Amino acid sequence: LIFMSLFFVAQSLSADIWVEKEKGTLRRSVSTPQRLPVLLGAKVAASAAIMASVSGIALVVGVLAFDVRPARLRAALLWTTFGGSALLCCFLFLQVLGTTQRGANLITTMFVFPLIMLGGSFFPFDIMPPWMAAIGRWTPNGMAVTGTKSLMFGQPDYSAIALAALVIGGFAVAAFLGCLSRLRGRFLSS
């Protein structure tokens, strides 16, 4: 449920780029001496603080409800914040692909629900058919869910978590760079 929450938070926060475009603040921000990667990075960093808050609340509830050792909370909080911030980068990229705010919201929604269903956020991998769980574990959010579960409840396999971090981080960096490219191009001029 943590990652389902982070999905919806990321989708909502990413839609803010359209509000900034409509009000002209994005165009004014781009015209400042600060470079566009710094501005977009600041947006991701501020959103990461929100992701940490949402994750923190959910993880504390998990610690209390499932008798998880509080010592596991720090690593799980870092991991879920990282995963949520990566989701935000991906949703920002999807948002700037749209030609209208409504179209961009449709694009992000088309990604949210299949990934939530397949990636272990809505249905646990344990109850999925084995072939579906195998596919779902290789989605970025599936890797994040699996990492969170191992950090909270099991023996963490740090090599698997490192591989997941590389994959998730790779998606996030590619999405961030794609978003920058689109912001420099047609998004602001349309």
Helices and strands as residue ranges (DSSP letters): H 2-14, H 16-23, H 25-30, H 36-66, G 70-72, H 73-97, H 101-118, G 125-127, H 130-136, H 140-153, H 158-182, I 183-187, H 188-189
